[in-house]
Amino acid sequence: MSILNITPQLLLSMPSGGEWLWVILVVVIFFGGKKIPELARGIGKGIREFNDAKDGVKSEIEAGMKKDDKVKP
């Protein structure tokens, strides 16, 4: 009966210090030391492209709002 009373919040917690070491070790084993910089570079490029696209959409929306404000009077 006590097994059914486990809260799901406890099962989905962030890894602590020792667990991060295991994660890093597994990444190094799977990808190797030479592939990690390429992987990090690709992730950084993807984040940069996402932010550029987000800023572009934001500027287009703001430009459209300013255009509508000028047309109304």
Secondary structure as GFF3:
##gff-version 3
##sequence-region A 1 73
A	DSSP	three_ten_helix	3	5	.	.	.	ID=ss1
A	DSSP	alpha_helix	8	11	.	.	.	ID=ss2
A	DSSP	alpha_helix	17	71	.	.	.	ID=ss3
###
